[in-house]
């Protein structure tokens, strides 16, 4: 059996990723990450959830999982301190950033269009984080 990895999951300090008792929230979650983490733990890897950027744990791998359209710069810098970080290349998932399918006023397009806000999921996560 190979060496077990120490995995750090970086979440926003106001994300509700785990319960007050430290258990991962799973019920009806849209995130596949919960199932992946459970399987990794079952295989003997350690998983630590980091809420915010204050902790300085030793970890072999980090997973950047800030639930916002644009990850705040301090989280990106924090994530870069780990030897390897999954999702470090997906810190801005706004529609204008990830899609080239944008039509402007002067484009002369006559067909149907779908209007999509730049914030993911109508900015629901950002509103939730701002309230907290």
C-alpha positions as CSV (number, residue, x, y, z in Angstrom):
1,X,0.0,0.0,0.0
2,X,1.3,3.5,-0.9
3,X,1.8,6.5,1.3
4,X,-1.4,8.0,2.6
5,X,-2.0,11.6,1.6
6,X,-2.9,14.5,3.9
7,X,-5.6,16.4,2.1
8,X,-6.7,19.9,3.0
9,X,-10.0,21.3,1.7
10,X,-9.9,25.1,1.6
11,X,-13.4,26.7,2.1
12,X,-14.5,30.2,2.7
13,X,-14.7,31.1,6.4
14,X,-18.5,31.7,6.0
15,X,-19.2,28.6,3.9
16,X,-21.4,26.0,5.5
17,X,-19.3,23.0,4.5
18,X,-19.4,21.1,7.8
19,X,-21.5,21.0,10.9
20,X,-20.5,22.5,14.2
21,X,-19.4,19.1,15.3
22,X,-16.9,18.9,12.4
23,X,-18.9,16.4,10.4
24,X,-19.2,17.0,6.6
25,X,-22.6,18.2,5.5
26,X,-23.9,15.8,2.9
27,X,-27.6,15.5,2.9
28,X,-29.0,16.6,-0.5
29,X,-25.7,18.3,-1.3
30,X,-25.0,19.3,-4.9
31,X,-21.3,18.7,-4.4
32,X,-19.6,15.5,-5.6
33,X,-16.7,16.5,-3.4
34,X,-18.4,15.0,-0.3
35,X,-18.5,11.5,-1.9
36,X,-15.0,11.9,-3.1
37,X,-13.7,12.9,0.4
38,X,-15.6,10.0,2.0
39,X,-14.0,7.5,-0.4
40,X,-10.5,9.0,0.2
41,X,-11.0,8.7,3.9
42,X,-12.2,5.1,3.5
43,X,-8.9,4.4,1.7
44,X,-6.9,5.7,4.6
45,X,-6.1,9.3,3.5
46,X,-6.7,12.1,6.0
47,X,-8.9,15.0,5.2
48,X,-9.0,18.3,7.0
49,X,-11.5,21.1,6.3
50,X,-9.9,24.6,6.5
51,X,-12.5,27.4,6.9
52,X,-10.7,30.6,6.1
53,X,-6.9,31.2,5.6
54,X,-5.6,31.3,9.2
55,X,-4.6,27.6,9.7
56,X,-1.1,26.5,8.5
57,X,-1.5,22.7,8.3
58,X,0.9,20.4,6.7
59,X,-0.8,18.8,3.7
60,X,0.3,17.0,0.6
61,X,-2.7,18.1,-1.5
62,X,-5.2,21.0,-1.1
63,X,-8.6,21.3,-2.8
64,X,-9.7,24.9,-3.2
65,X,-13.5,24.8,-2.6
66,X,-14.6,28.4,-2.1
67,X,-18.3,28.5,-3.0
68,X,-18.3,31.8,-4.9
69,X,-18.1,32.8,-8.6
70,X,-14.8,34.6,-8.1
71,X,-12.5,33.3,-5.4
72,X,-11.1,36.1,-3.2
73,X,-7.4,36.8,-3.8
74,X,-6.4,35.9,-0.2
75,X,-7.8,32.4,-0.7
76,X,-5.9,32.0,-4.0
77,X,-2.6,33.1,-2.4
78,X,-3.3,30.8,0.5
79,X,-3.9,27.9,-1.8
80,X,-0.7,28.5,-3.7
81,X,1.3,27.7,-0.5
82,X,0.4,24.0,-0.8
83,X,2.6,21.6,-2.8
84,X,-0.4,20.8,-5.1
85,X,-3.8,22.4,-5.2
86,X,-6.8,21.2,-7.2
87,X,-9.0,23.9,-8.6
88,X,-6.3,26.6,-8.4
89,X,-7.0,27.2,-12.1
90,X,-10.7,27.8,-11.6
91,X,-10.8,30.8,-9.4
92,X,-13.1,32.8,-11.6
93,X,-16.0,30.9,-13.1
94,X,-18.0,34.0,-14.1
95,X,-19.8,33.6,-17.5
96,X,-17.8,36.3,-19.1
97,X,-14.6,34.6,-18.1
98,X,-15.4,31.0,-19.1
99,X,-17.6,31.6,-22.2
100,X,-16.8,33.2,-25.5
101,X,-20.5,33.2,-26.5
102,X,-21.2,36.8,-25.8
103,X,-23.3,39.0,-28.1
104,X,-22.9,42.7,-28.0
105,X,-25.3,45.5,-29.1
106,X,-23.6,46.0,-32.4
107,X,-23.2,42.4,-33.4
108,X,-26.3,42.2,-35.6
109,X,-27.4,38.8,-34.3
110,X,-31.0,38.2,-35.2
111,X,-31.6,34.8,-33.6
112,X,-32.7,33.7,-30.2
113,X,-30.5,34.2,-27.2
114,X,-30.2,33.0,-23.6
115,X,-29.5,35.7,-21.1
116,X,-27.2,34.5,-18.3
117,X,-25.8,36.6,-15.5
118,X,-22.1,36.8,-15.0
119,X,-22.4,35.5,-11.4
120,X,-22.9,31.7,-11.1
121,X,-26.4,30.6,-10.0
122,X,-27.7,34.2,-10.0
123,X,-25.1,35.2,-7.3
124,X,-26.9,33.1,-4.7
125,X,-23.7,32.0,-3.0
126,X,-22.3,35.5,-2.9
127,X,-25.5,36.9,-1.3
128,X,-25.3,34.1,1.3
129,X,-21.6,34.8,2.1
130,X,-22.3,38.5,2.3
131,X,-25.2,38.0,4.8
132,X,-22.9,36.0,7.1
